Amino acid sequence: MKMFYPSIQYEDEGTLLKKVIEWLKPQQRNGIKVLRICDRYAKGYSDLFLCVKGHFVVIELKAKNGITKPHQELFIKEMLQCGAIGGVCKSIEDVSKYIQEACNGHTKKE
């Protein structure tokens, strides 16, 4: 699957989130589903959860100068240990790399 992905980094996370969701909308009919879980009482969940052709992908979005918090890093680490794909993304291009990894048949990293 060939995808166009801008490598623009945004000044605020909210704008990046909006742009990523807009970019993902047309792809949702191609075996990609995105889910956003908002829980203001629980910390650490990634911003987006994706199912990409049967693979679980976690995406933590950060603005251009954003820094991950320890609980966010721990959540990503735990998901990767369970076989998920994902990480911190500062652009749509970063998100697309994880989607492409899932489309290409991800193998668990030890």
SEGU-16239 format. One line per 2 residues: their letters; for each residue x, y, z of C-alpha. Coordinates in Angstrom, 2 decimals. Example, Ala and Ser with C-alpha at 12.3 -4.5 7.8 and 13.67 -1.06 7.14 Angstrom:
REM SEGU-16239
as> 12.30 -4.50 7.80 | 13.67 -1.06 7.14
//
This chain:
REM SEGU-16239
mk> 0.00 0.00 0.00 | 1.59 3.27 -1.12
mf> 0.74 6.23 1.10 | 1.46 9.94 1.00
yp> 2.55 11.32 4.35 | 3.59 14.86 5.21
si> 6.68 15.16 7.41 | 5.50 18.44 8.94
qy> 5.99 18.79 12.70 | 3.35 20.93 14.41
ed> 3.82 23.36 17.29 | 0.98 21.83 19.33
eg> -0.19 18.27 19.85 | -3.86 19.08 19.23
tl> -3.15 20.18 15.66 | -1.04 17.08 15.03
lk> -3.83 14.85 16.38 | -6.40 16.52 14.11
kv> -4.13 16.20 11.04 | -3.33 12.52 11.75
ie> -7.02 11.62 12.14 | -7.90 13.49 8.92
wl> -5.08 11.66 7.12 | -6.27 8.28 8.45
kp> -9.97 8.69 7.53 | -9.72 7.59 3.88
qq> -7.52 4.64 4.83 | -10.02 3.16 7.29
rn> -11.69 1.23 4.49 | -8.37 -0.46 3.64
gi> -8.03 -2.61 6.76 | -7.04 0.24 9.08
kv> -9.20 1.28 12.02 | -8.30 4.05 14.46
lr> -9.57 4.42 18.01 | -9.04 7.32 20.39
ic> -9.53 6.63 24.09 | -9.93 9.69 26.30
dr> -9.69 9.09 30.02 | -8.80 12.13 32.05
ya> -8.38 10.04 35.20 | -5.90 7.46 33.92
kg> -2.46 8.51 32.73 | -0.22 6.88 30.22
ys> -2.51 5.61 27.48 | -1.26 6.38 24.00
dl> -3.16 8.99 22.00 | -4.26 6.60 19.26
fl> -4.80 2.88 18.99 | -4.94 1.36 15.53
cv> -5.78 -2.04 14.16 | -3.87 -2.38 10.91
kg> -4.68 -5.57 9.04 | -4.86 -7.44 12.34
hf> -1.84 -5.81 13.98 | -2.16 -3.66 17.11
vv> -0.46 -0.26 16.77 | -0.05 2.33 19.55
ie> 0.76 5.94 18.70 | 1.86 8.58 21.19
lk> 1.68 11.97 19.47 | 4.01 14.77 20.47
ak> 4.35 18.30 19.18 | 7.57 19.47 17.57
ng> 9.27 20.09 20.93 | 7.12 17.71 22.97
it> 8.65 15.29 25.46 | 7.18 11.98 26.57
kp> 6.48 11.47 30.24 | 7.78 8.37 32.03
hq> 4.29 6.82 32.31 | 3.80 7.24 28.54
el> 7.14 5.58 27.81 | 6.26 2.73 30.17
fi> 2.91 2.13 28.46 | 4.54 1.99 25.02
ke> 7.26 -0.35 26.32 | 4.67 -2.71 27.84
ml> 2.64 -2.77 24.62 | 5.73 -3.50 22.52
qc> 6.65 -6.35 24.89 | 3.20 -7.81 24.20
ga> 3.80 -7.74 20.44 | 2.31 -4.38 19.49
ig> 3.87 -1.95 17.04 | 4.26 1.74 17.75
gv> 5.98 4.56 19.50 | 6.25 8.32 19.70
ck> 5.32 10.25 16.56 | 5.91 13.92 15.79
si> 4.54 13.87 12.24 | 2.17 11.99 9.96
ed> 5.28 10.52 8.35 | 6.21 8.92 11.70
vs> 2.70 7.44 12.02 | 2.86 6.09 8.48
ky> 6.08 4.19 9.24 | 4.34 2.18 11.96
iq> 1.34 1.56 9.69 | 3.68 0.39 6.93
ea> 5.45 -1.93 9.39 | 2.08 -3.47 10.26
cn> 1.10 -3.79 6.59 | 4.39 -5.52 5.83
gh> 3.79 -8.23 8.42 | 5.25 -7.12 11.74
tk> 7.36 -9.59 13.67 | 7.77 -9.18 17.41
ke> 11.00 -7.52 18.47 | 12.75 -9.11 21.45
//
